[in-house]
Amino acid sequence: MKQNFTVRQGALDGVEVFLSVARHRSFRKAAAELGVTPSAVSQAVHALEARIGAALFIRTTRSVGLSEAGERFLSRAKPAFEELVAASEVARGLGQRPAGLLRLAVPRAIVPILLEPLIASFCKANPEIEVEIAASEKLVDLAAEGFDAGIRLGQFISPDMVAVPLTPPFRLIVIGSPAYFAERSQPMHTDDLRQHACLRWRRSTGVLAPWSFDDHGNTIEIAVSRPFIASDFPTLLGAAMEGMGLAQLPEPMVAERVKSGKLLHVLEAYAPVMPGVSLYYPGHRQIMPKLRAFIDHVKSRRAANGKLQMRDDVKRTE
């Protein structure tokens, strides 16, 4: 059976006043320290005693002492209040300067654009910030899972998020290894894919992603098949390098391999343009200085370099 609970109001009211009076053994000195009148101090102590149900001080015309209840209350209230003050100072510090743990949710394929030089230069410029990258293809709930921000392909970012572009738009291209094409001809039209082994990507939702193409301004999607499925782009790239089949991947991820001849680009006329990669974060809450510092760093690097490139450095596929 569900019970009704209410938050008790003013549970800490008067505690700071009590501690000041107990420290000075004087209502007047406590009032001077707190910047209020002695009458206000007296009223606050009376209200606290009434709420607790016991007298905390023994008062005479010449002195103020602690009762037994006051001594016991002091022994536990003082360290607890000091801890609350310390906690407030720690939280205030994180709200006033770039410091603390910055947690980013990032797909594996995007990690290379962060590691060098973006993250290295950011950490060097912000020594009080520790960066944690959680590499996963899962579309996480940033607030529920304790992340400050995420990085995703633009088309997968919810409209209620604030997005900061990291890369310009890029093409999705179909590639295959020379070894794969040594045994078969290159496709000249999207219909030719029915005769080819196509490596597929399973989204975090569990759905197999179709291949998308631009046919003279019209977007078409093709459900390719066989012989391999993976949940991230680097694994698909590795399979393509091994000659297992064709893969459709972001062009910046494979550009160097295409240029060196390790991969061949086919169906170039049908390559669709994607929105690019963006940093995103909830826009309805105050941005902590650590995240603001990272956003500013991203923008400054982008301005200096023109764009941030997705490096082609998946070592295991060489």
Solvent accessible surface area in square Angstrom, and as a share of the most:
residue,aa,sasa,rsa
1,M,234,1.04
2,K,185,0.79
3,Q,126,0.56
4,N,147,0.76
5,F,170,0.71
6,T,131,0.76
7,V,129,0.74
8,R,170,0.62
9,Q,152,0.67
10,G,28,0.27
11,A,46,0.36
12,L,106,0.53
13,D,89,0.46
14,G,16,0.15
15,V,10,0.05
16,E,92,0.41
17,V,25,0.14
18,F,0,0.00
19,L,13,0.06
20,S,1,0.01
21,V,0,0.00
22,A,3,0.03
23,R,140,0.51
24,H,63,0.28
25,R,102,0.37
26,S,22,0.14
27,F,32,0.13
28,R,175,0.64
29,K,125,0.53
30,A,0,0.00
31,A,2,0.02
32,A,85,0.66
33,E,86,0.39
34,L,53,0.26
35,G,67,0.65
36,V,70,0.40
37,T,81,0.47
38,P,50,0.32
39,S,64,0.41
40,A,43,0.33
41,V,0,0.00
42,S,33,0.22
43,Q,119,0.53
44,A,28,0.21
45,V,0,0.00
46,H,99,0.44
47,A,57,0.44
48,L,4,0.02
49,E,19,0.08
50,A,84,0.65
51,R,89,0.33
52,I,73,0.37
53,G,64,0.62
54,A,39,0.30
55,A,62,0.48
56,L,1,0.00
57,F,6,0.02
58,I,104,0.53
59,R,92,0.34
60,T,85,0.49
61,T,145,0.84
62,R,228,0.83
63,S,64,0.42
64,V,23,0.13
65,G,25,0.24
66,L,18,0.09
67,S,18,0.11
68,E,121,0.54
69,A,39,0.30
70,G,0,0.00
71,E,83,0.37
72,R,167,0.61
73,F,52,0.22
74,L,34,0.17
75,S,75,0.48
76,R,196,0.71
77,A,13,0.10
78,K,88,0.37
79,P,73,0.46
80,A,56,0.44
81,F,45,0.19
82,E,91,0.41
83,E,118,0.53
84,L,83,0.41
85,V,68,0.39
86,A,48,0.37
87,A,53,0.41
88,S,53,0.34
89,E,95,0.43
90,V,101,0.58
91,A,63,0.48
92,R,113,0.41
93,G,13,0.12
94,L,59,0.29
95,G,31,0.29
96,Q,132,0.59
97,R,110,0.40
98,P,54,0.34
99,A,5,0.04
100,G,26,0.25
101,L,70,0.35
102,L,0,0.00
103,R,56,0.20
104,L,0,0.00
105,A,3,0.02
106,V,0,0.00
107,P,11,0.07
108,R,94,0.34
109,A,4,0.03
110,I,5,0.03
111,V,26,0.15
112,P,20,0.13
113,I,4,0.02
114,L,0,0.00
115,L,86,0.43
116,E,104,0.46
117,P,68,0.43
118,L,1,0.01
119,I,20,0.10
120,A,58,0.45
121,S,29,0.18
122,F,0,0.00
123,C,48,0.29
124,K,177,0.75
125,A,68,0.53
126,N,24,0.13
127,P,117,0.74
128,E,93,0.41
129,I,9,0.04
130,E,118,0.53
131,V,29,0.16
132,E,65,0.29
133,I,49,0.25
134,A,30,0.23
135,A,54,0.42
136,S,44,0.29
137,E,34,0.15
138,K,110,0.47
139,L,78,0.39
140,V,23,0.13
141,D,84,0.44
142,L,2,0.01
143,A,64,0.50
144,A,82,0.63
145,E,71,0.32
146,G,44,0.42
147,F,15,0.06
148,D,22,0.11
149,A,0,0.00
150,G,0,0.00
151,I,0,0.00
152,R,13,0.05
153,L,16,0.08
154,G,22,0.21
155,Q,75,0.33
156,F,58,0.24
157,I,26,0.13
158,S,53,0.34
159,P,138,0.87
160,D,104,0.54
161,M,51,0.23
162,V,61,0.35
163,A,52,0.40
164,V,9,0.05
165,P,71,0.45
166,L,0,0.00
167,T,13,0.08
168,P,56,0.35
169,P,86,0.54
170,F,15,0.06
171,R,66,0.24
172,L,23,0.11
173,I,3,0.01
174,V,3,0.02
175,I,0,0.00
176,G,0,0.00
177,S,4,0.03
178,P,62,0.39
179,A,68,0.53
180,Y,6,0.02
181,F,21,0.09
182,A,84,0.65
183,E,142,0.64
184,R,91,0.33
185,S,88,0.57
186,Q,80,0.36
187,P,4,0.03
188,M,153,0.68
189,H,72,0.32
190,T,3,0.02
191,D,74,0.38
192,D,47,0.25
193,L,7,0.03
194,R,168,0.61
195,Q,141,0.63
196,H,10,0.05
197,A,20,0.15
198,C,1,0.00
199,L,1,0.00
200,R,51,0.19
201,W,44,0.15
202,R,94,0.34
203,R,81,0.30
204,S,53,0.34
205,T,101,0.59
206,G,36,0.35
207,V,84,0.48
208,L,56,0.28
209,A,8,0.06
210,P,41,0.26
211,W,10,0.03
212,S,22,0.14
213,F,2,0.01
214,D,50,0.26
215,D,37,0.19
216,H,172,0.77
217,G,66,0.63
218,N,99,0.51
219,T,105,0.61
220,I,55,0.28
221,E,115,0.52
222,I,41,0.21
223,A,94,0.73
224,V,11,0.06
225,S,53,0.34
226,R,121,0.44
227,P,78,0.49
228,F,59,0.25
229,I,64,0.32
230,A,11,0.08
231,S,56,0.36
232,D,11,0.06
233,F,20,0.08
234,P,7,0.04
235,T,35,0.20
236,L,3,0.01
237,L,0,0.00
238,G,6,0.06
239,A,7,0.05
240,A,0,0.00
241,M,34,0.15
242,E,129,0.58
243,G,21,0.20
244,M,79,0.35
245,G,0,0.00
246,L,0,0.00
247,A,0,0.00
248,Q,17,0.07
249,L,0,0.00
250,P,1,0.01
251,E,47,0.21
252,P,29,0.18
253,M,4,0.02
254,V,0,0.00
255,A,43,0.33
256,E,104,0.47
257,R,5,0.02
258,V,45,0.26
259,K,169,0.72
260,S,73,0.47
261,G,35,0.34
262,K,96,0.41
263,L,0,0.00
264,L,56,0.28
265,H,39,0.17
266,V,4,0.03
267,L,14,0.07
268,E,100,0.45
269,A,96,0.74
270,Y,27,0.10
271,A,14,0.11
272,P,11,0.07
273,V,101,0.58
274,M,31,0.14
275,P,75,0.47
276,G,1,0.01
277,V,0,0.00
278,S,13,0.08
279,L,0,0.00
280,Y,13,0.05
281,Y,13,0.05
282,P,4,0.03
283,G,42,0.41
284,H,156,0.70
285,R,101,0.37
286,Q,147,0.65
287,I,46,0.23
288,M,67,0.30
289,P,24,0.15
290,K,28,0.12
291,L,9,0.04
292,R,91,0.33
293,A,17,0.14
294,F,0,0.00
295,I,1,0.00
296,D,70,0.36
297,H,28,0.13
298,V,0,0.00
299,K,85,0.36
300,S,62,0.40
301,R,56,0.21
302,R,67,0.24
303,A,87,0.67
304,A,86,0.66
305,N,79,0.41
306,G,61,0.58
307,K,88,0.37
308,L,10,0.05
309,Q,93,0.41
310,M,5,0.02
311,R,79,0.29
312,D,26,0.14
313,D,30,0.16
314,V,20,0.11
315,K,153,0.65
316,R,139,0.51
317,T,5,0.03
318,E,125,0.56
